[in-house]
């Protein structure tokens, strides 16, 4: 049976994220000493270090809270397939449109807060690694980040704060964890959606599905526009008004569908 349900609160969660970053740094140093050379954003070695780091932190947290993976992933009797079948269409509408207008928000941030060369190159490496990037960005990242930010942090926040405060605070930490100014609003918006899905369903599978879809759409958009990997900087290019209107309409339709499906509770509707 789960213990310490109110742990972590906001400040404890901040310390946990600092611990996670610290473990990643230590493992990176160990890897370097062992002769493994990799650059920031490398989806291979860096991805492995991230998985190991999160595994260590998860093990400590789950041992302290006396909670298992089954409890973290799904607190309902609804199957994974049911979640996917019911939510994949509205989430595709929502996130398929969002990837365009969110891209413009990111570009707007880059106008006022230009990305450093190292940040741009790291993003390029992360998204241009072929199948390794697909596995790291579209599969590993959604599972790890949802387990941490929704399965552990948001779950405990709901014991400490109101629903709205829990969503906002957990999404704020999710945004800050990405460590780039240009991604702050994007990560916060996405975090709010993922958190809302968790609150409505009490399962990680809908938020994992949403996270997977969004990251996949980003990968497709990135590969379609085929940015010049030889460039050391990124010049923001905004979508046309027509594209944004269609994108916003798609997201609006998707959100309306999600609200109807998940009202009043997922357990009653799914």
C-alpha positions as CSV (number, residue, x, y, z in Angstrom):
1,X,0.0,0.0,0.0
2,X,1.3,3.4,-0.9
3,X,2.9,5.5,1.9
4,X,3.9,9.1,2.1
5,X,1.2,10.1,-0.4
6,X,1.9,13.8,0.1
7,X,5.5,13.4,-0.9
8,X,6.8,15.3,-2.8
9,X,5.4,18.7,-2.4
10,X,6.5,21.5,-4.7
11,X,9.9,22.2,-3.0
12,X,10.6,18.6,-2.5
13,X,10.0,18.1,-6.2
14,X,12.4,20.8,-7.0
15,X,15.1,19.0,-5.0
16,X,14.2,15.7,-6.7
17,X,14.7,17.3,-10.1
18,X,18.0,18.8,-8.9
19,X,19.0,15.3,-7.7
20,X,18.1,13.9,-11.1
21,X,20.2,16.5,-12.9
22,X,23.1,15.8,-10.5
23,X,22.9,12.1,-11.1
24,X,23.0,12.7,-14.9
25,X,26.1,14.9,-14.5
26,X,27.9,12.3,-12.4
27,X,27.0,9.5,-14.8
28,X,28.2,11.8,-17.7
29,X,31.5,12.3,-15.9
30,X,31.9,8.5,-15.4
31,X,31.1,7.9,-19.0
32,X,33.7,10.4,-20.1
33,X,36.3,8.8,-17.8
34,X,35.5,5.4,-19.3
35,X,36.3,6.9,-22.8
36,X,32.7,7.4,-24.0
37,X,32.7,10.7,-25.9
38,X,29.4,12.3,-26.8
39,X,28.0,15.7,-27.4
40,X,25.0,17.5,-25.9
41,X,21.8,16.3,-27.5
42,X,23.2,13.0,-28.6
43,X,20.2,10.7,-28.6
44,X,22.3,7.6,-28.1
45,X,24.7,7.8,-25.2
46,X,22.9,10.8,-23.6
47,X,19.6,8.9,-23.8
48,X,21.1,5.9,-22.1
49,X,22.5,8.1,-19.3
50,X,19.0,9.7,-18.9
51,X,17.3,6.3,-18.6
52,X,19.8,5.1,-16.0
53,X,19.6,8.4,-14.0
54,X,15.8,8.3,-14.0
55,X,15.9,4.6,-13.1
56,X,18.0,5.4,-10.0
57,X,15.7,8.2,-8.9
58,X,12.5,6.2,-9.6
59,X,13.8,3.3,-7.5
60,X,14.5,5.6,-4.6
61,X,11.1,7.4,-4.8
62,X,9.1,4.2,-5.3
63,X,10.9,2.5,-2.4
64,X,10.2,5.4,-0.1
65,X,6.6,5.7,-1.2
66,X,6.1,1.9,-1.2
67,X,4.4,2.1,-4.6
68,X,4.7,-0.2,-7.7
69,X,4.7,0.5,-11.4
70,X,1.2,-0.8,-11.8
71,X,-0.2,1.8,-9.3
72,X,1.8,4.6,-11.1
73,X,0.6,3.8,-14.6
74,X,-3.0,3.1,-14.0
75,X,-5.3,3.6,-11.1
76,X,-8.4,2.5,-13.0
77,X,-9.7,-0.8,-14.4
78,X,-9.7,0.7,-17.9
79,X,-7.4,-1.1,-20.3
80,X,-4.6,0.6,-22.3
81,X,-6.2,-0.3,-25.6
82,X,-9.5,1.4,-24.5
83,X,-7.7,4.6,-23.7
84,X,-5.8,4.5,-27.1
85,X,-8.9,3.7,-29.2
86,X,-11.1,6.4,-27.6
87,X,-8.5,9.2,-27.3
88,X,-6.2,8.8,-30.3
89,X,-8.5,10.7,-32.8
90,X,-9.2,13.8,-30.5
91,X,-5.6,13.9,-29.4
92,X,-4.4,13.7,-33.0
93,X,-6.6,16.7,-33.9
94,X,-5.5,18.6,-30.8
95,X,-1.7,18.0,-31.1
96,X,-1.6,17.8,-34.9
97,X,-2.8,21.4,-35.0
98,X,-0.8,22.4,-31.9
99,X,2.5,21.5,-33.4
100,X,2.1,24.4,-35.9
101,X,0.9,27.2,-33.6
102,X,3.2,26.0,-30.8
103,X,6.1,26.2,-33.3
104,X,5.2,29.8,-33.9
105,X,5.2,30.5,-30.1
106,X,8.7,29.0,-30.0
107,X,9.8,31.1,-32.9
108,X,8.5,34.2,-31.2
109,X,10.5,33.4,-28.1
110,X,13.6,32.9,-30.3
111,X,13.1,36.4,-31.7
112,X,13.5,37.9,-28.2
113,X,15.7,35.2,-26.7
114,X,17.9,33.9,-29.6
115,X,19.2,30.4,-29.0
116,X,22.9,29.9,-28.4
117,X,24.8,28.0,-31.0
118,X,25.3,25.1,-28.6
119,X,21.5,24.9,-27.9
120,X,20.7,24.8,-31.6
121,X,23.3,22.1,-32.4
122,X,22.1,20.0,-29.4
123,X,18.5,20.1,-30.8
124,X,19.7,19.3,-34.3
125,X,21.6,16.2,-32.9
126,X,18.6,15.1,-30.9
127,X,16.2,15.2,-33.8
128,X,18.5,14.1,-36.6
129,X,19.7,10.8,-35.3
130,X,17.5,8.5,-37.4
131,X,15.9,5.6,-35.6
132,X,17.8,6.3,-32.5
133,X,16.2,9.8,-32.3
134,X,12.8,8.3,-32.9
135,X,13.2,5.8,-30.0
136,X,14.7,8.4,-27.7
137,X,12.3,11.3,-28.5
138,X,9.0,9.5,-29.3
139,X,9.2,6.4,-27.0
140,X,11.7,6.8,-24.1
141,X,11.0,10.5,-23.4
142,X,7.2,10.2,-23.1
143,X,7.5,7.2,-20.7
144,X,10.2,8.6,-18.5
145,X,8.8,12.2,-18.3
146,X,5.2,11.1,-17.7
147,X,6.3,8.7,-15.0
148,X,8.2,11.5,-13.2
149,X,6.0,14.6,-13.7
150,X,2.6,13.0,-13.8
151,X,3.0,9.6,-12.2
152,X,4.9,10.8,-9.1
153,X,5.0,14.6,-8.9
154,X,1.4,15.5,-10.0
155,X,0.1,12.5,-8.2
156,X,1.5,13.8,-4.9
157,X,0.6,17.4,-5.7
158,X,-3.0,16.4,-5.9
159,X,-2.7,15.4,-2.2
160,X,-1.2,18.8,-1.2
161,X,-2.9,21.4,-3.5
162,X,-6.1,22.1,-5.4
163,X,-6.5,20.4,-8.8
164,X,-5.8,23.7,-10.7
165,X,-2.7,24.5,-8.6
166,X,-1.4,21.0,-9.0
167,X,-1.7,21.2,-12.8
168,X,0.0,24.6,-12.9
169,X,2.8,23.8,-10.5
170,X,3.7,20.4,-12.0
171,X,3.6,21.9,-15.5
172,X,5.9,24.8,-14.3
173,X,8.4,22.2,-13.1
174,X,8.0,20.3,-16.4
175,X,8.8,23.5,-18.3
176,X,11.8,24.5,-16.2
177,X,13.2,21.0,-16.5
178,X,13.7,21.5,-20.2
179,X,16.3,24.1,-19.3
180,X,15.8,26.4,-22.4
181,X,14.0,29.7,-22.4
182,X,12.6,29.3,-25.8
183,X,10.8,26.0,-24.8
184,X,9.3,27.3,-21.5
185,X,5.9,28.4,-22.8
186,X,5.6,25.3,-25.1
187,X,6.6,22.8,-22.4
188,X,4.2,24.6,-19.9
189,X,1.3,24.4,-22.3
190,X,2.0,20.8,-23.2
191,X,2.5,20.0,-19.5
192,X,-0.9,21.4,-18.6
193,X,-2.6,19.2,-21.3
194,X,-0.8,16.1,-20.1
195,X,-1.6,16.9,-16.4
196,X,-5.3,17.5,-17.3
197,X,-5.5,14.2,-19.0
198,X,-4.0,12.5,-15.9
199,X,-6.4,14.3,-13.6
200,X,-9.4,13.3,-15.7
201,X,-8.4,9.6,-16.2
202,X,-6.1,8.8,-13.2
203,X,-4.0,6.9,-15.7
204,X,-0.6,7.7,-17.3
205,X,-1.5,6.1,-20.6
206,X,-3.5,9.0,-22.0
207,X,-0.7,11.5,-21.2
208,X,1.9,9.0,-22.6
209,X,-0.1,8.7,-25.8
210,X,-0.4,12.5,-26.0
211,X,3.3,13.0,-25.3
212,X,4.1,10.4,-27.9
213,X,1.9,12.0,-30.6
214,X,3.2,15.5,-30.0
215,X,6.9,14.4,-30.1
216,X,6.1,12.4,-33.2
217,X,4.5,15.3,-34.9
218,X,7.5,17.4,-34.0
219,X,9.8,14.8,-35.6
220,X,7.8,14.7,-38.8
221,X,7.7,18.5,-39.0
222,X,11.4,18.7,-38.4
223,X,12.2,16.1,-41.0
224,X,9.8,17.6,-43.5
225,X,11.4,21.0,-43.4
226,X,14.8,19.3,-43.4
227,X,16.8,22.1,-41.6
228,X,20.4,22.6,-42.6
229,X,22.4,20.8,-40.0
230,X,25.6,22.6,-41.1
231,X,24.2,25.9,-39.9
232,X,25.2,27.0,-36.4
233,X,22.1,29.1,-35.7
234,X,18.4,29.0,-36.3
235,X,16.4,31.7,-38.1
236,X,12.8,31.7,-37.0
237,X,10.3,31.2,-39.8
238,X,6.6,31.7,-39.0
239,X,3.7,29.8,-40.5
240,X,1.3,31.7,-42.8
241,X,-2.0,33.0,-41.2
242,X,-3.9,30.4,-43.1
243,X,-1.9,27.5,-41.6
244,X,-2.3,28.9,-38.1
245,X,-6.1,29.3,-38.5
246,X,-6.4,25.7,-39.7
247,X,-4.1,24.5,-36.9
248,X,-6.1,26.4,-34.2
249,X,-9.3,25.0,-35.6
250,X,-7.9,21.5,-35.5
251,X,-6.8,21.9,-31.9
252,X,-10.1,23.5,-30.9
253,X,-12.1,20.5,-32.4
254,X,-9.8,18.1,-30.6
255,X,-10.2,19.8,-27.2
256,X,-14.0,19.9,-27.6
257,X,-13.9,16.2,-28.4
258,X,-11.7,15.5,-25.4
259,X,-13.9,17.5,-23.0
260,X,-17.0,15.6,-24.2
261,X,-15.3,12.2,-23.9
262,X,-13.8,12.8,-20.5
263,X,-16.9,14.4,-18.9
264,X,-17.7,13.9,-16.1
265,X,-15.0,11.2,-15.6
266,X,-13.1,8.9,-17.8
267,X,-14.3,5.9,-15.9
268,X,-17.9,6.6,-16.7
269,X,-17.4,7.5,-20.3
270,X,-14.6,5.2,-21.5
